Amino acid sequence: MCGRYTIRHPQRLDPALFGAEGVGVPVARYNIAPGQAVPLVRSVGGSRALTMAQWGLIPSWAKDPAIGGKLANARGETLAEKPSFRSAWKARRGLMPADGFYEWQKVPGARSKQPWFIAMADDAPFALGALWETWREPDGAHRVTCCVITTEPNDVMRPIHERMPVIVPRDGWARWLGEAGGVSPPDDLLAPYDASPMRAWPVSTMVNAPTRDDPRMVEPLAE
């Protein structure tokens, strides 16, 4: 799964990087958690825009928005089968800008898991593969929500966890967003991202609390 991520360098996430209209991310965030507002790149009507969405997918047909609390992630292998995701997988794919994410490693003999931070070795931003939906509020307002798609781990992630978020390479953004003329969902882009430019290190359990947001969270754990 992918339960937390970061935007440590918001100045690098200008909408222009994604070829999108919209406003940039105003502040650095070190512990973005489900239920919070997150930046999302969408392509609607041929126009690409970076807007804010709620992390936790609420399908358009849902009667209770609480379902979003259970749908922060979607397994790439079953997108076309699950009622909560299959419609969005066909027509509402998005990109969630990030520059790092956390995962928790089971430690033999330990009661608690060890958090790890994963990023690109050059600290470059990247795009998490996402789905999005628009849910109609009882008062008629529209709420945009999203979820992160997960896949099998690459060589960096395999010692840490059995899953990792889908990272869409830049040359696949247009196809992922449905702008490249294809009618079929881009199943090949669900593959684990190349491990060679990635790095990972253990960090403090400070990140376990979703209400905390502190740059010390990404510092390597002292020996």
Biotite code that builds the C-alpha atoms (Angstrom):
import biotite.structure as struc

atoms = struc.array([
    struc.Atom([0.000, 0.000, 0.000], chain_id="A", res_id=1, res_name="MET", atom_name="CA", element="C"),
    struc.Atom([0.959, 3.665, -0.021], chain_id="A", res_id=2, res_name="CYS", atom_name="CA", element="C"),
    struc.Atom([-0.263, 5.449, 3.082], chain_id="A", res_id=3, res_name="GLY", atom_name="CA", element="C"),
    struc.Atom([1.914, 8.567, 3.287], chain_id="A", res_id=4, res_name="ARG", atom_name="CA", element="C"),
    struc.Atom([3.975, 10.682, 0.927], chain_id="A", res_id=5, res_name="TYR", atom_name="CA", element="C"),
    struc.Atom([5.790, 14.009, 0.732], chain_id="A", res_id=6, res_name="THR", atom_name="CA", element="C"),
    struc.Atom([6.121, 17.225, -1.210], chain_id="A", res_id=7, res_name="ILE", atom_name="CA", element="C"),
    struc.Atom([9.358, 18.502, 0.327], chain_id="A", res_id=8, res_name="ARG", atom_name="CA", element="C"),
    struc.Atom([10.222, 20.899, -2.481], chain_id="A", res_id=9, res_name="HIS", atom_name="CA", element="C"),
    struc.Atom([6.975, 22.561, -3.617], chain_id="A", res_id=10, res_name="PRO", atom_name="CA", element="C"),
    struc.Atom([8.860, 25.041, -5.773], chain_id="A", res_id=11, res_name="GLN", atom_name="CA", element="C"),
    struc.Atom([9.817, 22.145, -8.051], chain_id="A", res_id=12, res_name="ARG", atom_name="CA", element="C"),
    struc.Atom([6.186, 21.139, -8.550], chain_id="A", res_id=13, res_name="LEU", atom_name="CA", element="C"),
    struc.Atom([5.080, 24.046, -10.674], chain_id="A", res_id=14, res_name="ASP", atom_name="CA", element="C"),
    struc.Atom([2.033, 23.078, -12.763], chain_id="A", res_id=15, res_name="PRO", atom_name="CA", element="C"),
    struc.Atom([4.094, 23.806, -15.878], chain_id="A", res_id=16, res_name="ALA", atom_name="CA", element="C"),
    struc.Atom([6.243, 20.759, -15.046], chain_id="A", res_id=17, res_name="LEU", atom_name="CA", element="C"),
    struc.Atom([3.179, 18.651, -15.774], chain_id="A", res_id=18, res_name="PHE", atom_name="CA", element="C"),
    struc.Atom([2.035, 20.780, -18.706], chain_id="A", res_id=19, res_name="GLY", atom_name="CA", element="C"),
    struc.Atom([-0.933, 21.873, -16.639], chain_id="A", res_id=20, res_name="ALA", atom_name="CA", element="C"),
    struc.Atom([-2.825, 25.019, -15.718], chain_id="A", res_id=21, res_name="GLU", atom_name="CA", element="C"),
    struc.Atom([-3.493, 25.840, -12.084], chain_id="A", res_id=22, res_name="GLY", atom_name="CA", element="C"),
    struc.Atom([-1.727, 26.989, -8.969], chain_id="A", res_id=23, res_name="VAL", atom_name="CA", element="C"),
    struc.Atom([1.319, 25.374, -7.436], chain_id="A", res_id=24, res_name="GLY", atom_name="CA", element="C"),
    struc.Atom([1.655, 23.693, -4.056], chain_id="A", res_id=25, res_name="VAL", atom_name="CA", element="C"),
    struc.Atom([2.063, 26.547, -1.532], chain_id="A", res_id=26, res_name="PRO", atom_name="CA", element="C"),
    struc.Atom([3.956, 24.842, 1.309], chain_id="A", res_id=27, res_name="VAL", atom_name="CA", element="C"),
    struc.Atom([6.222, 21.875, 1.928], chain_id="A", res_id=28, res_name="ALA", atom_name="CA", element="C"),
    struc.Atom([4.498, 18.801, 3.349], chain_id="A", res_id=29, res_name="ARG", atom_name="CA", element="C"),
    struc.Atom([6.311, 15.927, 4.987], chain_id="A", res_id=30, res_name="TYR", atom_name="CA", element="C"),
    struc.Atom([3.501, 13.591, 6.007], chain_id="A", res_id=31, res_name="ASN", atom_name="CA", element="C"),
    struc.Atom([0.585, 13.700, 3.568], chain_id="A", res_id=32, res_name="ILE", atom_name="CA", element="C"),
    struc.Atom([-2.056, 11.217, 4.700], chain_id="A", res_id=33, res_name="ALA", atom_name="CA", element="C"),
    struc.Atom([-5.376, 9.856, 3.414], chain_id="A", res_id=34, res_name="PRO", atom_name="CA", element="C"),
    struc.Atom([-8.307, 12.166, 4.009], chain_id="A", res_id=35, res_name="GLY", atom_name="CA", element="C"),
    struc.Atom([-6.213, 15.261, 3.355], chain_id="A", res_id=36, res_name="GLN", atom_name="CA", element="C"),
    struc.Atom([-6.324, 17.611, 0.369], chain_id="A", res_id=37, res_name="ALA", atom_name="CA", element="C"),
    struc.Atom([-3.677, 16.712, -2.222], chain_id="A", res_id=38, res_name="VAL", atom_name="CA", element="C"),
    struc.Atom([-2.608, 18.113, -5.610], chain_id="A", res_id=39, res_name="PRO", atom_name="CA", element="C"),
    struc.Atom([-3.917, 16.145, -8.578], chain_id="A", res_id=40, res_name="LEU", atom_name="CA", element="C"),
    struc.Atom([-3.200, 16.511, -12.291], chain_id="A", res_id=41, res_name="VAL", atom_name="CA", element="C"),
    struc.Atom([-6.227, 15.701, -14.475], chain_id="A", res_id=42, res_name="ARG", atom_name="CA", element="C"),
    struc.Atom([-7.010, 16.025, -18.146], chain_id="A", res_id=43, res_name="SER", atom_name="CA", element="C"),
    struc.Atom([-10.620, 17.061, -18.728], chain_id="A", res_id=44, res_name="VAL", atom_name="CA", element="C"),
    struc.Atom([-11.954, 18.036, -22.120], chain_id="A", res_id=45, res_name="GLY", atom_name="CA", element="C"),
    struc.Atom([-8.483, 18.058, -23.589], chain_id="A", res_id=46, res_name="GLY", atom_name="CA", element="C"),
    struc.Atom([-7.175, 20.531, -20.999], chain_id="A", res_id=47, res_name="SER", atom_name="CA", element="C"),
    struc.Atom([-4.691, 19.448, -18.334], chain_id="A", res_id=48, res_name="ARG", atom_name="CA", element="C"),
    struc.Atom([-4.991, 21.096, -14.905], chain_id="A", res_id=49, res_name="ALA", atom_name="CA", element="C"),
    struc.Atom([-3.465, 20.773, -11.451], chain_id="A", res_id=50, res_name="LEU", atom_name="CA", element="C"),
    struc.Atom([-6.160, 21.086, -8.783], chain_id="A", res_id=51, res_name="THR", atom_name="CA", element="C"),
    struc.Atom([-6.726, 19.916, -5.215], chain_id="A", res_id=52, res_name="MET", atom_name="CA", element="C"),
    struc.Atom([-8.596, 16.709, -4.391], chain_id="A", res_id=53, res_name="ALA", atom_name="CA", element="C"),
    struc.Atom([-9.369, 14.651, -1.302], chain_id="A", res_id=54, res_name="GLN", atom_name="CA", element="C"),
    struc.Atom([-7.199, 11.556, -0.928], chain_id="A", res_id=55, res_name="TRP", atom_name="CA", element="C"),
    struc.Atom([-9.631, 8.644, -0.549], chain_id="A", res_id=56, res_name="GLY", atom_name="CA", element="C"),
    struc.Atom([-11.765, 7.735, -3.557], chain_id="A", res_id=57, res_name="LEU", atom_name="CA", element="C"),
    struc.Atom([-15.537, 8.166, -3.286], chain_id="A", res_id=58, res_name="ILE", atom_name="CA", element="C"),
    struc.Atom([-17.199, 6.487, -6.299], chain_id="A", res_id=59, res_name="PRO", atom_name="CA", element="C"),
    struc.Atom([-19.842, 8.650, -7.946], chain_id="A", res_id=60, res_name="SER", atom_name="CA", element="C"),
    struc.Atom([-22.527, 6.086, -7.027], chain_id="A", res_id=61, res_name="TRP", atom_name="CA", element="C"),
    struc.Atom([-21.615, 5.943, -3.320], chain_id="A", res_id=62, res_name="ALA", atom_name="CA", element="C"),
    struc.Atom([-24.327, 6.959, -0.880], chain_id="A", res_id=63, res_name="LYS", atom_name="CA", element="C"),
    struc.Atom([-21.965, 7.406, 2.071], chain_id="A", res_id=64, res_name="ASP", atom_name="CA", element="C"),
    struc.Atom([-18.727, 9.402, 1.614], chain_id="A", res_id=65, res_name="PRO", atom_name="CA", element="C"),
    struc.Atom([-17.168, 7.422, 4.477], chain_id="A", res_id=66, res_name="ALA", atom_name="CA", element="C"),
    struc.Atom([-16.245, 4.790, 1.879], chain_id="A", res_id=67, res_name="ILE", atom_name="CA", element="C"),
    struc.Atom([-13.392, 7.097, 0.873], chain_id="A", res_id=68, res_name="GLY", atom_name="CA", element="C"),
    struc.Atom([-11.630, 6.233, 4.121], chain_id="A", res_id=69, res_name="GLY", atom_name="CA", element="C"),
    struc.Atom([-11.234, 2.671, 2.843], chain_id="A", res_id=70, res_name="LYS", atom_name="CA", element="C"),
    struc.Atom([-10.205, 3.558, -0.715], chain_id="A", res_id=71, res_name="LEU", atom_name="CA", element="C"),
    struc.Atom([-6.910, 5.428, -0.416], chain_id="A", res_id=72, res_name="ALA", atom_name="CA", element="C"),
    struc.Atom([-5.241, 2.718, -2.526], chain_id="A", res_id=73, res_name="ASN", atom_name="CA", element="C"),
    struc.Atom([-6.253, 0.513, -5.443], chain_id="A", res_id=74, res_name="ALA", atom_name="CA", element="C"),
    struc.Atom([-4.417, -2.645, -6.511], chain_id="A", res_id=75, res_name="ARG", atom_name="CA", element="C"),
    struc.Atom([-3.331, -2.358, -10.124], chain_id="A", res_id=76, res_name="GLY", atom_name="CA", element="C"),
    struc.Atom([-3.991, -6.031, -10.796], chain_id="A", res_id=77, res_name="GLU", atom_name="CA", element="C"),
    struc.Atom([-7.739, -5.767, -10.102], chain_id="A", res_id=78, res_name="THR", atom_name="CA", element="C"),
    struc.Atom([-8.658, -2.275, -11.357], chain_id="A", res_id=79, res_name="LEU", atom_name="CA", element="C"),
    struc.Atom([-10.723, -3.617, -14.243], chain_id="A", res_id=80, res_name="ALA", atom_name="CA", element="C"),
    struc.Atom([-12.712, -5.914, -11.940], chain_id="A", res_id=81, res_name="GLU", atom_name="CA", element="C"),
    struc.Atom([-13.517, -3.916, -8.806], chain_id="A", res_id=82, res_name="LYS", atom_name="CA", element="C"),
    struc.Atom([-16.740, -1.857, -9.015], chain_id="A", res_id=83, res_name="PRO", atom_name="CA", element="C"),
    struc.Atom([-15.149, 0.968, -7.021], chain_id="A", res_id=84, res_name="SER", atom_name="CA", element="C"),
    struc.Atom([-12.342, 1.427, -9.567], chain_id="A", res_id=85, res_name="PHE", atom_name="CA", element="C"),
    struc.Atom([-13.167, -0.010, -12.988], chain_id="A", res_id=86, res_name="ARG", atom_name="CA", element="C"),
    struc.Atom([-15.006, 3.026, -14.363], chain_id="A", res_id=87, res_name="SER", atom_name="CA", element="C"),
    struc.Atom([-12.299, 5.450, -13.222], chain_id="A", res_id=88, res_name="ALA", atom_name="CA", element="C"),
    struc.Atom([-9.576, 3.151, -14.590], chain_id="A", res_id=89, res_name="TRP", atom_name="CA", element="C"),
    struc.Atom([-11.151, 3.406, -18.021], chain_id="A", res_id=90, res_name="LYS", atom_name="CA", element="C"),
    struc.Atom([-11.742, 7.146, -18.098], chain_id="A", res_id=91, res_name="ALA", atom_name="CA", element="C"),
    struc.Atom([-10.520, 9.076, -15.026], chain_id="A", res_id=92, res_name="ARG", atom_name="CA", element="C"),
    struc.Atom([-6.824, 8.521, -14.453], chain_id="A", res_id=93, res_name="ARG", atom_name="CA", element="C"),
    struc.Atom([-4.736, 11.220, -12.812], chain_id="A", res_id=94, res_name="GLY", atom_name="CA", element="C"),
    struc.Atom([-1.239, 11.993, -11.534], chain_id="A", res_id=95, res_name="LEU", atom_name="CA", element="C"),
    struc.Atom([-0.407, 12.879, -7.936], chain_id="A", res_id=96, res_name="MET", atom_name="CA", element="C"),
    struc.Atom([2.841, 14.924, -7.810], chain_id="A", res_id=97, res_name="PRO", atom_name="CA", element="C"),
    struc.Atom([5.269, 13.773, -5.103], chain_id="A", res_id=98, res_name="ALA", atom_name="CA", element="C"),
    struc.Atom([8.950, 13.709, -4.229], chain_id="A", res_id=99, res_name="ASP", atom_name="CA", element="C"),
    struc.Atom([8.995, 10.827, -1.752], chain_id="A", res_id=100, res_name="GLY", atom_name="CA", element="C"),
    struc.Atom([6.826, 8.297, 0.065], chain_id="A", res_id=101, res_name="PHE", atom_name="CA", element="C"),
    struc.Atom([6.911, 6.138, 3.185], chain_id="A", res_id=102, res_name="TYR", atom_name="CA", element="C"),
    struc.Atom([6.447, 2.447, 3.732], chain_id="A", res_id=103, res_name="GLU", atom_name="CA", element="C"),
    struc.Atom([6.520, 0.299, 6.869], chain_id="A", res_id=104, res_name="TRP", atom_name="CA", element="C"),
    struc.Atom([8.729, -2.784, 7.136], chain_id="A", res_id=105, res_name="GLN", atom_name="CA", element="C"),
    struc.Atom([7.941, -5.792, 9.309], chain_id="A", res_id=106, res_name="LYS", atom_name="CA", element="C"),
    struc.Atom([10.877, -6.483, 11.622], chain_id="A", res_id=107, res_name="VAL", atom_name="CA", element="C"),
    struc.Atom([11.264, -10.071, 12.864], chain_id="A", res_id=108, res_name="PRO", atom_name="CA", element="C"),
    struc.Atom([10.837, -10.215, 16.627], chain_id="A", res_id=109, res_name="GLY", atom_name="CA", element="C"),
    struc.Atom([9.692, -6.608, 16.904], chain_id="A", res_id=110, res_name="ALA", atom_name="CA", element="C"),
    struc.Atom([6.210, -5.524, 17.942], chain_id="A", res_id=111, res_name="ARG", atom_name="CA", element="C"),
    struc.Atom([6.210, -2.434, 15.730], chain_id="A", res_id=112, res_name="SER", atom_name="CA", element="C"),
    struc.Atom([7.083, -1.866, 12.090], chain_id="A", res_id=113, res_name="LYS", atom_name="CA", element="C"),
    struc.Atom([10.031, 0.223, 10.914], chain_id="A", res_id=114, res_name="GLN", atom_name="CA", element="C"),
    struc.Atom([9.129, 3.179, 8.657], chain_id="A", res_id=115, res_name="PRO", atom_name="CA", element="C"),
    struc.Atom([11.260, 3.814, 5.574], chain_id="A", res_id=116, res_name="TRP", atom_name="CA", element="C"),
    struc.Atom([11.424, 6.832, 3.291], chain_id="A", res_id=117, res_name="PHE", atom_name="CA", element="C"),
    struc.Atom([11.777, 6.273, -0.461], chain_id="A", res_id=118, res_name="ILE", atom_name="CA", element="C"),
    struc.Atom([12.727, 8.930, -3.033], chain_id="A", res_id=119, res_name="ALA", atom_name="CA", element="C"),
    struc.Atom([14.716, 9.476, -6.201], chain_id="A", res_id=120, res_name="MET", atom_name="CA", element="C"),
    struc.Atom([18.473, 9.626, -5.641], chain_id="A", res_id=121, res_name="ALA", atom_name="CA", element="C"),
    struc.Atom([18.561, 13.142, -7.135], chain_id="A", res_id=122, res_name="ASP", atom_name="CA", element="C"),
    struc.Atom([15.452, 14.225, -5.173], chain_id="A", res_id=123, res_name="ASP", atom_name="CA", element="C"),
    struc.Atom([13.590, 14.828, -8.445], chain_id="A", res_id=124, res_name="ALA", atom_name="CA", element="C"),
    struc.Atom([9.783, 15.002, -8.287], chain_id="A", res_id=125, res_name="PRO", atom_name="CA", element="C"),
    struc.Atom([7.719, 12.210, -9.796], chain_id="A", res_id=126, res_name="PHE", atom_name="CA", element="C"),
    struc.Atom([4.092, 11.329, -10.507], chain_id="A", res_id=127, res_name="ALA", atom_name="CA", element="C"),
    struc.Atom([2.106, 8.705, -8.637], chain_id="A", res_id=128, res_name="LEU", atom_name="CA", element="C"),
    struc.Atom([-0.488, 6.908, -10.743], chain_id="A", res_id=129, res_name="GLY", atom_name="CA", element="C"),
    struc.Atom([-3.966, 7.761, -9.481], chain_id="A", res_id=130, res_name="ALA", atom_name="CA", element="C"),
    struc.Atom([-7.670, 7.434, -10.171], chain_id="A", res_id=131, res_name="LEU", atom_name="CA", element="C"),
    struc.Atom([-10.181, 10.208, -9.527], chain_id="A", res_id=132, res_name="TRP", atom_name="CA", element="C"),
    struc.Atom([-13.924, 10.628, -9.188], chain_id="A", res_id=133, res_name="GLU", atom_name="CA", element="C"),
    struc.Atom([-16.382, 13.470, -8.660], chain_id="A", res_id=134, res_name="THR", atom_name="CA", element="C"),
    struc.Atom([-18.931, 12.878, -5.910], chain_id="A", res_id=135, res_name="TRP", atom_name="CA", element="C"),
    struc.Atom([-22.063, 14.989, -5.583], chain_id="A", res_id=136, res_name="ARG", atom_name="CA", element="C"),
    struc.Atom([-22.643, 16.368, -2.076], chain_id="A", res_id=137, res_name="GLU", atom_name="CA", element="C"),
    struc.Atom([-26.192, 16.469, -0.656], chain_id="A", res_id=138, res_name="PRO", atom_name="CA", element="C"),
    struc.Atom([-26.192, 20.255, -1.190], chain_id="A", res_id=139, res_name="ASP", atom_name="CA", element="C"),
    struc.Atom([-25.287, 19.821, -4.860], chain_id="A", res_id=140, res_name="GLY", atom_name="CA", element="C"),
    struc.Atom([-21.603, 20.705, -4.542], chain_id="A", res_id=141, res_name="ALA", atom_name="CA", element="C"),
    struc.Atom([-19.033, 18.464, -6.225], chain_id="A", res_id=142, res_name="HIS", atom_name="CA", element="C"),
    struc.Atom([-16.136, 16.878, -4.359], chain_id="A", res_id=143, res_name="ARG", atom_name="CA", element="C"),
    struc.Atom([-13.148, 15.576, -6.333], chain_id="A", res_id=144, res_name="VAL", atom_name="CA", element="C"),
    struc.Atom([-11.493, 12.565, -4.706], chain_id="A", res_id=145, res_name="THR", atom_name="CA", element="C"),
    struc.Atom([-8.616, 10.302, -5.689], chain_id="A", res_id=146, res_name="CYS", atom_name="CA", element="C"),
    struc.Atom([-6.631, 7.206, -4.779], chain_id="A", res_id=147, res_name="CYS", atom_name="CA", element="C"),
    struc.Atom([-3.107, 5.904, -5.389], chain_id="A", res_id=148, res_name="VAL", atom_name="CA", element="C"),
    struc.Atom([-2.667, 2.768, -7.484], chain_id="A", res_id=149, res_name="ILE", atom_name="CA", element="C"),
    struc.Atom([-0.230, 0.166, -6.162], chain_id="A", res_id=150, res_name="THR", atom_name="CA", element="C"),
    struc.Atom([1.772, -2.556, -7.860], chain_id="A", res_id=151, res_name="THR", atom_name="CA", element="C"),
    struc.Atom([4.408, -5.194, -7.094], chain_id="A", res_id=152, res_name="GLU", atom_name="CA", element="C"),
    struc.Atom([7.676, -3.959, -5.529], chain_id="A", res_id=153, res_name="PRO", atom_name="CA", element="C"),
    struc.Atom([10.870, -3.233, -7.436], chain_id="A", res_id=154, res_name="ASN", atom_name="CA", element="C"),
    struc.Atom([14.337, -4.162, -6.150], chain_id="A", res_id=155, res_name="ASP", atom_name="CA", element="C"),
    struc.Atom([14.513, -1.154, -3.809], chain_id="A", res_id=156, res_name="VAL", atom_name="CA", element="C"),
    struc.Atom([11.104, -1.827, -2.294], chain_id="A", res_id=157, res_name="MET", atom_name="CA", element="C"),
    struc.Atom([11.154, -5.630, -2.108], chain_id="A", res_id=158, res_name="ARG", atom_name="CA", element="C"),
    struc.Atom([13.136, -5.837, 1.189], chain_id="A", res_id=159, res_name="PRO", atom_name="CA", element="C"),
    struc.Atom([10.774, -3.266, 2.724], chain_id="A", res_id=160, res_name="ILE", atom_name="CA", element="C"),
    struc.Atom([7.264, -4.156, 1.592], chain_id="A", res_id=161, res_name="HIS", atom_name="CA", element="C"),
    struc.Atom([5.320, -6.361, -0.811], chain_id="A", res_id=162, res_name="GLU", atom_name="CA", element="C"),
    struc.Atom([3.675, -3.378, -2.551], chain_id="A", res_id=163, res_name="ARG", atom_name="CA", element="C"),
    struc.Atom([4.701, 0.031, -3.893], chain_id="A", res_id=164, res_name="MET", atom_name="CA", element="C"),
    struc.Atom([2.845, 2.912, -5.557], chain_id="A", res_id=165, res_name="PRO", atom_name="CA", element="C"),
    struc.Atom([2.685, 3.048, -9.332], chain_id="A", res_id=166, res_name="VAL", atom_name="CA", element="C"),
    struc.Atom([5.083, 5.747, -10.557], chain_id="A", res_id=167, res_name="ILE", atom_name="CA", element="C"),
    struc.Atom([4.248, 6.876, -14.081], chain_id="A", res_id=168, res_name="VAL", atom_name="CA", element="C"),
    struc.Atom([7.335, 7.809, -16.151], chain_id="A", res_id=169, res_name="PRO", atom_name="CA", element="C"),
    struc.Atom([7.244, 11.231, -17.766], chain_id="A", res_id=170, res_name="ARG", atom_name="CA", element="C"),
    struc.Atom([7.085, 9.807, -21.288], chain_id="A", res_id=171, res_name="ASP", atom_name="CA", element="C"),
    struc.Atom([3.902, 7.987, -20.257], chain_id="A", res_id=172, res_name="GLY", atom_name="CA", element="C"),
    struc.Atom([2.006, 10.931, -18.747], chain_id="A", res_id=173, res_name="TRP", atom_name="CA", element="C"),
    struc.Atom([-0.015, 11.797, -21.853], chain_id="A", res_id=174, res_name="ALA", atom_name="CA", element="C"),
    struc.Atom([-1.039, 8.192, -22.419], chain_id="A", res_id=175, res_name="ARG", atom_name="CA", element="C"),
    struc.Atom([-1.884, 7.733, -18.745], chain_id="A", res_id=176, res_name="TRP", atom_name="CA", element="C"),
    struc.Atom([-4.109, 10.823, -18.817], chain_id="A", res_id=177, res_name="LEU", atom_name="CA", element="C"),
    struc.Atom([-5.889, 9.566, -21.939], chain_id="A", res_id=178, res_name="GLY", atom_name="CA", element="C"),
    struc.Atom([-4.456, 12.253, -24.215], chain_id="A", res_id=179, res_name="GLU", atom_name="CA", element="C"),
    struc.Atom([-2.550, 10.018, -26.619], chain_id="A", res_id=180, res_name="ALA", atom_name="CA", element="C"),
    struc.Atom([-5.526, 8.835, -28.631], chain_id="A", res_id=181, res_name="GLY", atom_name="CA", element="C"),
    struc.Atom([-5.649, 5.320, -27.217], chain_id="A", res_id=182, res_name="GLY", atom_name="CA", element="C"),
    struc.Atom([-8.948, 3.886, -26.052], chain_id="A", res_id=183, res_name="VAL", atom_name="CA", element="C"),
    struc.Atom([-7.591, 1.104, -23.820], chain_id="A", res_id=184, res_name="SER", atom_name="CA", element="C"),
    struc.Atom([-6.268, 1.732, -20.299], chain_id="A", res_id=185, res_name="PRO", atom_name="CA", element="C"),
    struc.Atom([-2.429, 1.690, -20.243], chain_id="A", res_id=186, res_name="PRO", atom_name="CA", element="C"),
    struc.Atom([-1.910, -1.597, -18.397], chain_id="A", res_id=187, res_name="ASP", atom_name="CA", element="C"),
    struc.Atom([1.818, -1.621, -19.160], chain_id="A", res_id=188, res_name="ASP", atom_name="CA", element="C"),
    struc.Atom([2.305, 1.544, -17.079], chain_id="A", res_id=189, res_name="LEU", atom_name="CA", element="C"),
    struc.Atom([1.227, -0.371, -13.979], chain_id="A", res_id=190, res_name="LEU", atom_name="CA", element="C"),
    struc.Atom([4.613, -2.130, -13.912], chain_id="A", res_id=191, res_name="ALA", atom_name="CA", element="C"),
    struc.Atom([7.008, -1.445, -11.012], chain_id="A", res_id=192, res_name="PRO", atom_name="CA", element="C"),
    struc.Atom([9.139, 1.660, -11.607], chain_id="A", res_id=193, res_name="TYR", atom_name="CA", element="C"),
    struc.Atom([12.816, 1.231, -12.503], chain_id="A", res_id=194, res_name="ASP", atom_name="CA", element="C"),
    struc.Atom([14.713, 0.815, -9.229], chain_id="A", res_id=195, res_name="ALA", atom_name="CA", element="C"),
    struc.Atom([18.048, 2.218, -10.429], chain_id="A", res_id=196, res_name="SER", atom_name="CA", element="C"),
    struc.Atom([17.311, 5.943, -9.767], chain_id="A", res_id=197, res_name="PRO", atom_name="CA", element="C"),
    struc.Atom([15.627, 5.280, -6.411], chain_id="A", res_id=198, res_name="MET", atom_name="CA", element="C"),
    struc.Atom([16.976, 5.107, -2.856], chain_id="A", res_id=199, res_name="ARG", atom_name="CA", element="C"),
    struc.Atom([15.515, 4.292, 0.566], chain_id="A", res_id=200, res_name="ALA", atom_name="CA", element="C"),
    struc.Atom([16.484, 4.729, 4.200], chain_id="A", res_id=201, res_name="TRP", atom_name="CA", element="C"),
    struc.Atom([14.894, 4.052, 7.611], chain_id="A", res_id=202, res_name="PRO", atom_name="CA", element="C"),
    struc.Atom([13.364, 7.017, 9.443], chain_id="A", res_id=203, res_name="VAL", atom_name="CA", element="C"),
    struc.Atom([11.886, 7.855, 12.831], chain_id="A", res_id=204, res_name="SER", atom_name="CA", element="C"),
    struc.Atom([8.505, 6.539, 13.945], chain_id="A", res_id=205, res_name="THR", atom_name="CA", element="C"),
    struc.Atom([7.525, 10.202, 14.194], chain_id="A", res_id=206, res_name="MET", atom_name="CA", element="C"),
    struc.Atom([5.804, 9.677, 10.832], chain_id="A", res_id=207, res_name="VAL", atom_name="CA", element="C"),
    struc.Atom([3.385, 7.186, 12.379], chain_id="A", res_id=208, res_name="ASN", atom_name="CA", element="C"),
    struc.Atom([1.193, 10.064, 13.587], chain_id="A", res_id=209, res_name="ALA", atom_name="CA", element="C"),
    struc.Atom([-0.733, 11.462, 10.579], chain_id="A", res_id=210, res_name="PRO", atom_name="CA", element="C"),
    struc.Atom([-1.341, 14.763, 12.381], chain_id="A", res_id=211, res_name="THR", atom_name="CA", element="C"),
    struc.Atom([2.383, 15.552, 12.534], chain_id="A", res_id=212, res_name="ARG", atom_name="CA", element="C"),
    struc.Atom([4.227, 17.316, 9.715], chain_id="A", res_id=213, res_name="ASP", atom_name="CA", element="C"),
    struc.Atom([7.907, 17.961, 10.312], chain_id="A", res_id=214, res_name="ASP", atom_name="CA", element="C"),
    struc.Atom([11.010, 17.998, 8.069], chain_id="A", res_id=215, res_name="PRO", atom_name="CA", element="C"),
    struc.Atom([12.796, 15.785, 10.598], chain_id="A", res_id=216, res_name="ARG", atom_name="CA", element="C"),
    struc.Atom([10.528, 12.947, 9.488], chain_id="A", res_id=217, res_name="MET", atom_name="CA", element="C"),
    struc.Atom([12.610, 12.282, 6.368], chain_id="A", res_id=218, res_name="VAL", atom_name="CA", element="C"),
    struc.Atom([16.001, 12.388, 8.102], chain_id="A", res_id=219, res_name="GLU", atom_name="CA", element="C"),
    struc.Atom([17.865, 9.057, 8.123], chain_id="A", res_id=220, res_name="PRO", atom_name="CA", element="C"),
    struc.Atom([17.513, 7.180, 11.389], chain_id="A", res_id=221, res_name="LEU", atom_name="CA", element="C"),
    struc.Atom([20.607, 7.487, 13.561], chain_id="A", res_id=222, res_name="ALA", atom_name="CA", element="C"),
    struc.Atom([22.633, 4.300, 13.927], chain_id="A", res_id=223, res_name="GLU", atom_name="CA", element="C"),
])
